[in-house]
Amino acid sequence: MLLKVQGIILKSINFKDSDKILTIFTKERGKIQAIANGVRKPRSKNMASTQVFSLSDFVVYKGRNLYNLNQSEIINSYYPLRDDLNKLSYASYIIELTSAGLIEEEVNTKIFGLLLKTLDIILKEEKYELITRAFELKFISYLGYRPHLIDCVNCHNELNSNFKFSTSNSGVLCEKCKSIDRFSKPLNIETLNIMRFMLFTSFDEILKVDIDENILKNIENIMVNFILKHLDKTSFKSLNFIDSLKNI
C-alpha cells in the first residue's frame, strides 16, 4: 500500500551502485528507514529531495525490512545551510541529536515542528549557541525528559542559593539536598532563570535577548551531559566538530 508522508532527511547512506538508504523523520509515521533505488543516478528525479536536510513530500511503501521510496517532491532543500560552515555545523548537530532521540515509527509532531522551526531560524540568524541551547532544552522535554528547574527535584523546597544541577536526578538540588549527588554541577540563579526562560518561551522571544557567553557555556555543559545520559550516548560527532571550529 502506498503511503503519502511529509518528512525531512536526517541521514543518507550510499548503498550498492546507485541507491541510498535514508533515515527520514516524517510527520505522519515518525522516523523511518527507506531505500531509494537509483537515486544517485545523474538523471534521477529524486536526487534533490533525498539530500540531508531536504524537506519533501514522499510516497513510500513498506517492504520486508525497509520502506521503499516510490516518488518525492521537494518542499525546501535548506540548501543555504551548506554555504556557511557555521550554519552547516550547528544544523548538523540539530539533525544528529534529533535522529538519536527518536524511536522508529513513533510519531512526535511537536519535535517535527520544533526541528523545522529551528532550521528556519538558523538560516536567518547567527545566534547559533543561543538557538542550539534553546533547541536542546525544548527537544529533550518533548521526548519526555524535561529537567526539573522550578524547585528542588528531591524535596521540592524553594531554591534560594547555593544549589546544583544533578544529571542523575534530572533536576536542580537545593543546598540541603545537593550532597545526594556528588557529581552535581554548580548553578547560579541567573543561569537557572535563563534555562527556565528558554524552556518555556517561544523562539521569537528568545532571539530578542542577548545572553552572556559564559552563561550559554554553562548551560551547554549541563545540557549536553543531561542529553547524553538520557539518550545513552557518549558523544555527538557534529558537536565535536563544532568544538574543533571554536579552537581554530
RANORUR-V507144 format. One record per residue. N is the residue number from 0. SS is DSSP state (H for helix, E for strand, C for the rest). OMEGA is omega in radians with two decimals (* if undefined). Layout:
# RANORUR-V507144
n=N ss=SS omega=OMEGA
n=N ss=SS omega=OMEGA
This chain:
# RANORUR-V507144
n=0 ss=C omega=3.13
n=1 ss=E omega=3.14
n=2 ss=E omega=3.05
n=3 ss=E omega=-3.12
n=4 ss=E omega=2.99
n=5 ss=E omega=-3.08
n=6 ss=E omega=3.12
n=7 ss=E omega=-3.10
n=8 ss=E omega=3.11
n=9 ss=E omega=-3.07
n=10 ss=E omega=3.14
n=11 ss=E omega=3.14
n=12 ss=E omega=3.08
n=13 ss=E omega=-3.08
n=14 ss=E omega=-3.09
n=15 ss=C omega=-3.03
n=16 ss=C omega=-3.02
n=17 ss=C omega=-3.09
n=18 ss=E omega=3.03
n=19 ss=E omega=2.92
n=20 ss=E omega=-3.01
n=21 ss=E omega=2.90
n=22 ss=E omega=-3.07
n=23 ss=E omega=3.03
n=24 ss=E omega=-3.09
n=25 ss=E omega=3.12
n=26 ss=C omega=-3.01
n=27 ss=C omega=-3.04
n=28 ss=C omega=-3.08
n=29 ss=E omega=-3.12
n=30 ss=E omega=3.12
n=31 ss=E omega=3.03
n=32 ss=E omega=-3.10
n=33 ss=E omega=3.05
n=34 ss=E omega=3.13
n=35 ss=E omega=-3.07
n=36 ss=C omega=3.05
n=37 ss=C omega=-3.02
n=38 ss=C omega=3.14
n=39 ss=C omega=3.06
n=40 ss=C omega=-3.05
n=41 ss=C omega=-3.07
n=42 ss=C omega=-3.13
n=43 ss=C omega=3.11
n=44 ss=C omega=-3.09
n=45 ss=C omega=-3.04
n=46 ss=C omega=-3.06
n=47 ss=H omega=-3.05
n=48 ss=H omega=-3.12
n=49 ss=H omega=3.03
n=50 ss=C omega=3.09
n=51 ss=C omega=-3.07
n=52 ss=C omega=-3.04
n=53 ss=C omega=3.02
n=54 ss=E omega=-3.02
n=55 ss=E omega=2.90
n=56 ss=E omega=-3.10
n=57 ss=E omega=2.91
n=58 ss=E omega=-3.08
n=59 ss=E omega=2.98
n=60 ss=E omega=-3.03
n=61 ss=E omega=3.05
n=62 ss=C omega=-3.10
n=63 ss=C omega=-3.11
n=64 ss=C omega=-3.08
n=65 ss=C omega=2.89
n=66 ss=E omega=3.07
n=67 ss=E omega=3.12
n=68 ss=E omega=3.12
n=69 ss=E omega=3.09
n=70 ss=E omega=-3.11
n=71 ss=E omega=3.08
n=72 ss=E omega=-3.03
n=73 ss=E omega=3.08
n=74 ss=E omega=3.14
n=75 ss=E omega=-3.11
n=76 ss=C omega=-3.01
n=77 ss=C omega=-3.05
n=78 ss=H omega=-3.14
n=79 ss=H omega=3.08
n=80 ss=H omega=-3.07
n=81 ss=H omega=-3.10
n=82 ss=H omega=-3.10
n=83 ss=C omega=-3.04
n=84 ss=H omega=3.12
n=85 ss=H omega=3.11
n=86 ss=H omega=-3.12
n=87 ss=H omega=-3.07
n=88 ss=H omega=3.13
n=89 ss=H omega=3.08
n=90 ss=H omega=3.11
n=91 ss=H omega=3.09
n=92 ss=H omega=3.12
n=93 ss=H omega=3.13
n=94 ss=H omega=-3.13
n=95 ss=H omega=3.12
n=96 ss=H omega=3.13
n=97 ss=H omega=-3.12
n=98 ss=H omega=-3.11
n=99 ss=H omega=-3.05
n=100 ss=H omega=-3.05
n=101 ss=C omega=3.04
n=102 ss=C omega=-3.12
n=103 ss=E omega=3.04
n=104 ss=C omega=3.01
n=105 ss=C omega=-3.05
n=106 ss=C omega=3.05
n=107 ss=C omega=-3.07
n=108 ss=H omega=3.09
n=109 ss=H omega=3.13
n=110 ss=H omega=3.10
n=111 ss=H omega=3.11
n=112 ss=H omega=3.12
n=113 ss=H omega=-3.13
n=114 ss=H omega=-3.12
n=115 ss=H omega=3.11
n=116 ss=H omega=-3.10
n=117 ss=H omega=3.11
n=118 ss=H omega=3.08
n=119 ss=H omega=-3.12
n=120 ss=H omega=3.14
n=121 ss=H omega=3.09
n=122 ss=H omega=-2.99
n=123 ss=H omega=-3.02
n=124 ss=C omega=3.12
n=125 ss=C omega=3.08
n=126 ss=C omega=-2.97
n=127 ss=H omega=-3.12
n=128 ss=H omega=3.13
n=129 ss=H omega=3.14
n=130 ss=H omega=-3.08
n=131 ss=H omega=3.13
n=132 ss=H omega=3.11
n=133 ss=H omega=3.11
n=134 ss=H omega=-3.12
n=135 ss=H omega=-3.11
n=136 ss=H omega=-3.12
n=137 ss=H omega=-3.10
n=138 ss=H omega=-3.08
n=139 ss=H omega=3.08
n=140 ss=H omega=3.12
n=141 ss=H omega=3.05
n=142 ss=C omega=-3.14
n=143 ss=C omega=-3.12
n=144 ss=C omega=-3.10
n=145 ss=C omega=3.09
n=146 ss=C omega=-3.12
n=147 ss=E omega=-3.01
n=148 ss=C omega=-3.01
n=149 ss=C omega=3.11
n=150 ss=C omega=-3.13
n=151 ss=C omega=-3.11
n=152 ss=C omega=-3.09
n=153 ss=C omega=-3.06
n=154 ss=C omega=3.12
n=155 ss=C omega=3.00
n=156 ss=C omega=3.14
n=157 ss=C omega=3.12
n=158 ss=C omega=-3.11
n=159 ss=C omega=3.13
n=160 ss=C omega=3.05
n=161 ss=C omega=3.09
n=162 ss=E omega=-3.12
n=163 ss=E omega=3.07
n=164 ss=E omega=-3.13
n=165 ss=E omega=3.09
n=166 ss=C omega=-3.09
n=167 ss=C omega=3.12
n=168 ss=C omega=3.06
n=169 ss=C omega=3.09
n=170 ss=E omega=-3.06
n=171 ss=E omega=3.08
n=172 ss=E omega=3.13
n=173 ss=C omega=-3.11
n=174 ss=C omega=-3.12
n=175 ss=C omega=-3.00
n=176 ss=C omega=-2.99
n=177 ss=H omega=-3.12
n=178 ss=H omega=-3.13
n=179 ss=H omega=3.08
n=180 ss=C omega=-3.10
n=181 ss=C omega=3.11
n=182 ss=C omega=-3.14
n=183 ss=C omega=-3.03
n=184 ss=E omega=3.11
n=185 ss=E omega=-3.12
n=186 ss=E omega=3.11
n=187 ss=C omega=-3.03
n=188 ss=H omega=-3.13
n=189 ss=H omega=3.12
n=190 ss=H omega=3.12
n=191 ss=H omega=-3.14
n=192 ss=H omega=3.09
n=193 ss=H omega=3.10
n=194 ss=H omega=3.08
n=195 ss=H omega=-3.14
n=196 ss=H omega=3.14
n=197 ss=H omega=-3.07
n=198 ss=H omega=-2.97
n=199 ss=H omega=-3.06
n=200 ss=C omega=3.13
n=201 ss=C omega=3.10
n=202 ss=H omega=-3.12
n=203 ss=H omega=3.11
n=204 ss=H omega=3.14
n=205 ss=H omega=-3.07
n=206 ss=C omega=3.11
n=207 ss=C omega=-3.03
n=208 ss=C omega=3.01
n=209 ss=C omega=-3.07
n=210 ss=C omega=-3.11
n=211 ss=C omega=-3.10
n=212 ss=H omega=-3.13
n=213 ss=H omega=3.09
n=214 ss=H omega=3.12
n=215 ss=H omega=3.12
n=216 ss=H omega=3.11
n=217 ss=H omega=3.10
n=218 ss=H omega=3.11
n=219 ss=H omega=-3.13
n=220 ss=H omega=-3.14
n=221 ss=H omega=-3.01
n=222 ss=H omega=-3.14
n=223 ss=H omega=3.10
n=224 ss=H omega=3.13
n=225 ss=H omega=-3.13
n=226 ss=H omega=-3.13
n=227 ss=H omega=3.14
n=228 ss=H omega=-3.04
n=229 ss=H omega=3.10
n=230 ss=H omega=3.11
n=231 ss=C omega=3.10
n=232 ss=C omega=3.10
n=233 ss=C omega=-3.13
n=234 ss=C omega=3.00
n=235 ss=C omega=-3.11
n=236 ss=H omega=-3.09
n=237 ss=H omega=3.10
n=238 ss=H omega=3.05
n=239 ss=H omega=3.12
n=240 ss=H omega=3.09
n=241 ss=H omega=3.12
n=242 ss=H omega=3.13
n=243 ss=H omega=3.10
n=244 ss=H omega=-3.12
n=245 ss=H omega=-3.08
n=246 ss=C omega=3.14
n=247 ss=C omega=*
